[in-house]
Amino acid sequence: MTVEELKQLTCLIVDDDSFMLSTLSLVLKQFGLKQVFQADNAQDALKLIANRNNHIDIVVSDLNMPEMDGIQLLRHLGALGVNLGVILVSGEDPRLLESVQNLGKQYQLRVLGSISKPVKKDLLLQYLLDFRREVKPSPQGPATMVFADELQAAIISELIEVWYQPQIDVATFQLVGIEALARWQHPEKGFIPPNIFIGIAEKYGMIQQLTDSVLKQSIKQISEWNKMGFDISLSVNFSASGLCHLDIPEVLHSTLRNSGLRPDHLTIEVTESALPKDTSATLDILTRLRLKGFGLSIDDFGTGFSSLEQLRLIPFTELKIDRSFVHHASDNKASQAILESSISLAKRLAIHCVAEGVETQEDWDLVASLGCDIVQGYFIAKPMPAAEFVPWVRQYSKKHRAKS
């Protein structure tokens, strides 16, 4: 979002301190926001938000308030299914703020960040600029109710599209890979968020079908792009059920060979939490995938409880740091420490390190200074449909040449 676009935003400040209400209101008006509402308690805030005529885009809320605190407010906002941004402000311990921020994300809220008091104007402005108003908001509540048979039909008919997010080499600024991401545009219900339909696929045993569909589409697509001269790798996320079939290394090897691709063109991403408990079968499959030349990435590193153990057991070639430890890490000592140690760990293990969620110049500068190998995130490009990829590459290459 640009500074000019801020003039279209409506914000609600929630704080029981009248001085903070007036101070923050003045700052937001100086930024040029269209309208600023105030509430000195969470109950009144909820009434303002529930009144859809107010069209509130962003809530700036304190945590420590009487009767209903900021954490309870987040819970109620999550239950309302509202599509707005949230900025947390508090004089509490920054670690506590970080925990509440993560809780907000668990409630499916668009948490833009947290700020310790006294509020830094530059950081508040940065969080506001991070907000992206959706022209067609993702459906919430009943609108997102889709059924297993609808998803089954969409997978069979290949209505689940594959979008691609570029991965850039930090040292050379060159495009080196793309991650394949499933997207579903329902004909009647509009855009269905991945966290909803992937959850349905896992619950009703369709996740392997979904993975197979994404693989089939993306391998065909990257084969075409490589024939055009784009020598890039493809990353695809695998579910736990996909790591239970002992013949998967042979099947994938045959599929890539028939597509004219090498095994090193494909990286299998697995999250620590998705790894099956049958470690002998998993280790068998993943080791043979490496033996055949495929890349192996441990995704969302740092969010699981046994990531280090998995790194010791499985021959990963890539460590992918979760965006929660990357975006705005320069303003968060805990995130910065985890980010730094993760990159250092990857270096010591002699594997590539990928930082996802790089959304600002500050994010890029930090991961670059720490020696990260590859980045992906909105600072480079959002996920895009296949039709937009080649034009984006040409524009990016032109921009990079101009910088050089």
N, C-alpha and C positions, 0 to 999 in steps of 0.2 A: 504494500500500500504506500502511496506517495503522501507527502505533506498536504497536497491539494485535496486528496481524497478524504483526509481526516474531517474536512468540512461537511461531509455527508453522514458522519457518525453521531449516534446518540449514546450517552454514557450515564450510568447510575452509580453514584458513590454511596457506600453503606458504611457508616462509622458512628459510634455513639458519642464521639468527641466533636463538639460543634466547631472548635478551632480547625480540626483536620478537615471537616466537611467544607468549610469556607475556603481553606487554603488549597485543597485539591481541586475544588470547583473553579477557583481563580486560575490555577495552572492549566486545567483542561480547556478553559475558555481562551486562554492565551494561545493554546495550540490550535485554536480555531474550530473546535468541535461544534457541530450543528446545535446540539442541545445537551444540557447536563442536569440530570435529576439528582436529588439528595434524599437520603433516608437515614434517620438516626437509630433505626433498629431493623432487624432482619425481617420481622413480620410485615412492616410497611413496604420493605423492599420487594417482598414476594408479591404483594398486592399490585405494586407498580408494574412488575414484570408480567404477572398474569393478565393484566390489561393490555391486550395485544395492540391497542391503538397507540401505545407509547413507542412501539418498535425499537426497543432498547437493543443496542448492538453489543455493548461491553459493560460488565459490572466490575467496579473497583471496590473491593470489600476488605474491611478490617477482620481480624480473627477473634480477638478477645472482646466480646460484647455480652451484656447481660441478657437474661431470659433465653435468647436463641443466639448461639455463637456462630462464627463464620463457618465452622465445620458442618454444623447443622444446616446452615444456609446452602452449602454446596450439595448436601444430601437431597434437600428439597428441590434444588434446581435440576439435579439429575433426574428426580422423579417426574418433574414437569416436562422433561424432554425438550428443553429450550435450546435453540441453536445460537448461542451467544458466546462471546469471549469473556474470560475471567482473569482479573489481575488481583493477586492477594497482597495486602499491605499489613504489616504488623511490626510491633516492637519486640516480638518473641525471638527466641533462638533461631538463627538461619536454618539449622538442621530441622527444627520443628516446621518451619515454613516449607522446606523441601518435602517433608513427609505429607503435609497437607496438600501441596501441589500434586504429588503423586496420587493422593486419594481422590482429588478432583478428576484426574484422568480416568481413574477407575469408575467414576460415576459418568463417564462418557462426556465430560465437559471439555470445552476448548480452553484449557488453562494456558494463558499466554506467558505467565511467569509470576514470580513473587518478589516483593521489594521490602527490605527492612527499613523501619523508620530511623531517622528522618528520610523522607522520600527523595530520591535523586531524580531530578526532572529529566535528565538525559535518558535514564533507564526506563522511566515511565513512557517517554516518547517512543523509545525503541520498541517497547512491548505493543504500544498502540499501532505502530507502523507494521508490526508483524501480523496484525489482524488482517484476515482476508474475508471480506464480506462475500458470501455466496449469492450469486444472482438468483439461482434456483436452489434454495436451501435443501439440504438432505432431509428427507422425511423423518419425522420423529414419532414416537409413540405408536399408535395403531397403523400409521401409514407405512411403517417398516415391517408389518406382519406379512411375511411371505411363508409359503408352505413347502414342505419337502418335495411334493410332486412338481411344483413350479420350478424349483431349482433343478430337479432331475431333468425336466424337459429343456431347460435353458442350457444345461451342460451338454446334453445329447445334440441339441441343435446348434451348438457352438455360439450361443448368445452371450456366454461369458467371454468377454473380450480380453485380450492381453494388451496391457499398456507397458511402456518401457521407460525406466529412469536411468539416465546416463551416469557412468562412473568415470571420474577424471583422475589422472595421475597428477599428484600434487607437484612433483618436481618439474614435469615437462608441460603441464596443462593439456596433455593429449587425452582424447577419448580412448579408453582402454576396455570398457565393458558396459553392459546394461543389465539391469535387474528386471525380470519379467514379473508383472503384477496383475492379478485378476481383477476385472472390473465388470459390474453388472448394471446395465441400464434396462430396468424393467419397462415393458411397453406401456403399462398403465400406472405403475407406482413410482416411476422415475428411478433415480440413482439409488441403489441399495448399497449401503456401506459394506466393505469387505468383512469387517468384524461381525456383521450379522450373518451374511450368507456362508462365510467360512465356518462359523459356529454351527450352522444348520448342517453343513456338509459333514463336519466331524461327528455330530450327534447321530446322524442317520446313515453313517457308513458310506458317504459319497465323496469323501475327501480324496481318495485315490483316483476316482474318475475325474475329479476336478484337476488334480495335479497332472494326470495324463493329458487332459485337454490343453492345459497351459503349456506343457512340454511340446505337444504336437504342433501347436500354433507357433510357439516361439522358435523352435528349432527350424521349422520351415522358413520363418521370417528372417532369422539371422543368417541362414544359408543364402538367401537371396541378397541380403546386404553384403555379405562377405564376397559374393561374386561381383558385386559392384565396387569392390576395393576396400570395404570397411573390415579390417582384420580385428574384430572385437570379440570378447568373450561374453557368454550369457550366464547369468545367475538365476537359478530357480529354487524356490523354497520347497522342501520335501516334508511331508507329514510323517508321523510315527508309523502309520500303516504302510507307507511307501518304503519303509526301511525294514520290513518284515518278510519281503519276498527275496529269497536267496538268489534268484536268477536275474535280479535287477541290473547288476553290472554287465551281464552279457546282453540283455535286452537294450540297454542304453548304448552300449558300444556298437551294436548292430545298427541301431537307429541313426546314430551320428555318421557312421560309415556310409550308409545309404544316402545321407543328406550331403555328403562331401565335406563334412566337418571333422576336425580332430577331437579327441577326448579333451584336450586342454582348452577347447572352446567352451566347455560346459563346467560350471561350478555348482555343486549341490550344496544348498544352504540348509542347515539344520539347527534348530534352537535346542539349547540344553534341556529345556522342559519337554520337548517333543521326542527326545530320545527314548526308545522303549526300554523297559526294565530288563528285558532279555538281552543283556549286554553281550553275550557270546555271539548271538545271531547278528546283532547290530555291528559288532566289531568285525565279524566275518565279511558282511556286506560292504561296510565303509572301507575296510582295508583293501578288498579286491577292487573297489572303485578307484582307489589311489593307485593300485598296481596297474590298472589299465590306463592311467594317465588323467583321470578326471580330477578337478579341483574340489576340495572340501572346505566349506566355510562354517564356522560356529557363529550363528547369527544371534543378535541381541545380547552380545557378551556383557556380562555383569549383572544381568537381571535374574539369573538362576542361582541355585544354591550349590551346585556342584560343577560349575563351569571349569574350574581348575582341574578337577578330577577327569573330566571328559577330555581336556587338552592333553593330559598325560596319557590317556588310554588310546585315543584315536588320532591317526596321522593327518590332522587338519593342515591345510595349506594357507588358510586365511582366518583371521580373527576380525569379526565385524562388531564394532562398538555401537551399542544402542544409542539412539538419538537423545535419550534422556540425560546422557552423560556428555553430550557434545554441544547441543544448542544452548547458548548462553553460559557455557562452562566458564568463560572468562570472568563472569560475575558470581560464580559459585565455587567456593574453595573445595567443597567435598566432591563436586562433579569434576573439577579440574584435577584433583588428586587421583581419582579413579581413571580419568582419561589418560593422564600421564603414565600411570602404572600399567595400564592396559597396552599402550603403545610400546612401552619399554619391554613388557613381557613378550609381545609379538617379535620384537627385535631379537631378544635373547633366544627365542625359539626358531628364529630364521624363517618366519612366515610373514605373509603380507598382512598389513593392517588397514582396514577400511573404516572410515568414520561416516556414519549416516546421520542425517539431520543437520547437515551444514547449511544454515539458512541465512547467514550474514557474513559480511567481510570479517568481523571479529571472530566468528567461528572458524573461518578459513585460516586466518592468520594464526590462531592458537594451534590448530591441529598441524599446520605446516611447521610452526616453530618447534613442535614436539616430535617431528619426524614421521608423521603419518604418511603412508604410501598413497592411498586412494581415498577420494571423498565422493559422496553423493548427497543430494539435498536440494532444496528450493533455490539456494544461492546459485547453483549450476542450472538446474531445470526441474520442473515438476514432472511426474510421470505423464507420458503422452501416448496417444494412439499411434499405431505404426505409420499412418499416413503423414504424421507431423514430424517423424524422426529425421528423415533425410534433409528436409528444409532446415530443421534445427541444427543439424550437423554443419551444414554449409554456412549458416549464419554464425555459429560458434567459431568455426575455423577462420572465417573472415575477421571476426572480432579479435581472435587470438593473434592472427598475423599482424593486425593493426597495432596491437600492444607490443609485439616483438619488434 
